[in-house]
């Protein structure tokens, strides 16, 4: 094991939060499982071999840790919170979509600027921990409107699509830039594995693919729910609109020609 402050401090704190939420039997098995999985991901990302690889050798390993903190763990931890408990925090400004999404994007893009990224890696006992906590807090904020927001399925689908579109360029840029941009990893000692440029390309492709699966997948699920709700309410029914004649219209064959007289008997 390679314990870090995140593994021996952050993960137990998150576990304690899940346990407090579950006190009194108010937590279903599914919610408890989601919370436990979120804590386990944080612990595994910062206690296994991934930890020294991220801090000393490979960019892809560090980006995987960031993804765990900014995307995977937050949504799982929020799923563990019952609606009754979440209702107490619904009014916080940080959980509003127009605040949460920009906050998450600023955190993601800012920490990936080369000079800030390298500075965090060169200060692993201070600035790096701040980076990781920032990711987790921003992740909780960005997922809150989806998991506990009162918005319609259509609004949530639009929100998730915006998150996907606005976050995707970061991974694509890392994959397409023709040179390695993080000096810390360029000069890191390597006895195996890809070169700094290939390492960066792997990291970028992995990030872009992961965001496509997570955010676009969630977007597709909410879009499907939105369309189902619209169809159930009668607002959206392709088959009905295609076959049902307009209100008050008469079949073409029964319309009287202009000026024609009614037939006499």
N, C-alpha and C positions, 0 to 999 in steps of 0.2 A: 504493500500500500504506500501511497504518497500523499499523506494527509496535508491539507491546506486549511487556511482560515475558513474558506467556504465549506469545506467538508466537516470540520469539527466545530464550526460556529454557526454558519448560515443554515446548513441543512438541519441540524437539531432544533434551531429556532423555528424553522418552518414546520418541522414535525410537531413541535409543541403547540403551534398555532392550530394545526389540523386536529390534534388531540383535544384542545380546548373547545373547538367547534363541535367535536363529536361527543362531548361530555353530556350525559343525560340521555344518550341514545337518540339524539335528534338528527343524526347523520345516517343516510341510507348506505347500504353496502357499496353501491356504485359510486357515490360521492366519496366515501372513505377510500375506495380503491383508486380513484382519480387523484386524491390528495397524496396518498402513499406513493403512487407512481411519480408524481411531480417531485416529491422529496427525494426519492430514489435516484431520479435522473440528475439532480443537483449533486447529490453525494457521489455518484459514480463518475460524473464529469470532472470532479476535483479530488478524487482519492485514488483513481486508477492510474495506469501508465499514461493516460491522456494528459495528466497534469504536467509532468516534466517535459513531455513532447511539446506542449503548448507554450511553456515558459522558456524553453531553451532552443528548440529546433525547428518546428514546423508551424507555418501559418494555418494550414488546414485544421490542425488540432485546436488552435486557439479559437478559430472561427466556429468550430463545433461547440466549444464551451459557450461562446457568446450566443449561439442559436438556442442552446438549452436554456440559458437564463432569460433571453429576450422574447422567446416565442413558445417553446414547448412547456417548460415548467409553469409559467404564469397561467396559461389557459387551464392546465390540469389542477392547479391550486384553486383557481376561481370556481371550477366545477365542483370542488369540495365544499364550497360555502352554500348553505341552504338559502333559499330566497328570503326567508324571514330575517336572517342575519344580514344579508346583503342590503336589505331595505334601509338599514340604519345608515348606510354610507352612500345611498343613491344620490344625495344632493351635493356631493363633493365636486367642485369645479374640475378637478383633474380627471374625472370620469366622464366628462362631456366629450362627445365625439370630436368636436372641432378644437378641443384642447388636447385630448389624449393622443390622437393620431399625429399632429405636428410635434408633440413632445417626444414621442417614440422615434419619429424620423430624425429629429435633431440629435437625439442621443445616439442613434445608429450611425449616422453620417459623421458626426463630430468625432466620435471615438475611433473611427476608421481613417481619419486624416493621418498621413504617415508620421508627422512629427509628434502628434498626440499619442498615437498608437505605440510608437517606439518609447516615448517617455513613460508610459504606463508599464511597459515590459521592463524598463530599466529601474523601476521603483516597485518591485513586486510586493512589498510589505505595506504600501500606502496607496499610491495612485491606482495600481492594478485592482485592488479591492474596491476602491471607489467606482472604477469602471464597471465592475461586475454588479455591484449593488444598483448602479444607475440602470443597467440593462434590465434587471429584475423589476425594479419599480416602474420603469417605462413600459415593460411588457405587461404588467398587471393593469396599468392604465389603458393600454391600447386594446386589451381583450375584454375589459369590464363592460363596455357598451354592447358587446356581442353576447356575453354570457349572462349578464344581469340587467342589461338595458331594457327599457320598456318599448323600444322602437319596433316598428313593423318588420316583418321578414324582408320586405323590399328595401327598407332603409339599411338594414344590416348587410344585405347583399351588396348594396352600393358602397357602403363603408369598407367592407372587406376587399372589394375590387379596387378601391382607391388605395388601400394599404398595399395590395399586391403590385399595382402599377407603379407606385411611388417608391417602393423599397427594392424592386427588382433591378434597377440600373446599377446598384452597388455591386452585386455579385457579377453582373455582366461586365462591368468595367474592370473588375479584378481579373476576370477570365480573358479579356481582350487586350488589355494594355500590354505592349510588347516588351516590357522590362519589369523587373521586380522593383517595387516601390517602397518596401519596408526595409531600411538598412539593418535593423536588428536581425532579421532573418537572413538577409544577404550574407552577413558576416558570421552567422551562427555556425559553430563547428558541426559538420555532418560526416558521419561514417557510413551512412546508408540512406536510402530513400531518394526522392526526386531532388532536382536542382531547385534553387530559389524561385526561378521563373515558373517551372512546372508546378512546384508547390503552390504558388499563388494562383495558377490557372485551375488547379484541382480545387482549391478553396473557393474560388469564384463560381465555378460550375456547381459545386456542392451547395453553396448558398442559394444560387438562383433556382436550382432544382428543388431544394427544400421549401423555399418560399412559394414556388409554384404549387407544390403538393399541399402545403398547409393552408395558405391563404386562398388560392384559387379553388381548392377543394371545398373549403368552408363557404366560399362565395357561391359555388355551384349548388351546395346543399340548401342554402338560404334562398337562392333564386328559385329552385324547384319548389320549396315550401311556399314562396310568394305566389308563384303561378298556380299552385294547387289551391291556395286560399282564394285567389281571384276567381278561379273556375268554380269553386264550391259556392261562392257568393253570387255567381251569375254575371260578374263583371267581365269575365274573359272566357269565352267559349267559342273556339274557332268553328266547330261543327255547326253550332246553332246560328252563328252569324252568316255562314255560307249557305244554309238551307232555308232559313226562316225568311219569308217575304216581309217587306217593310210594312209597318202598321198603316192600315187604311187603304192599302193598294188593292187593285182588282186584277185578276188574271188578264193577261194581254188579250186572249181570245174573246173575252166577254166585254171588252170596252166598245162603246158605241162610237162610230166614226163621227167627226164633226159635221153638224148640219143634217145628220140623218134623222129621219122621222121614225117614231115608234111604230112597229108593224101593227096594221089593223086586223081585226078578226071579224 
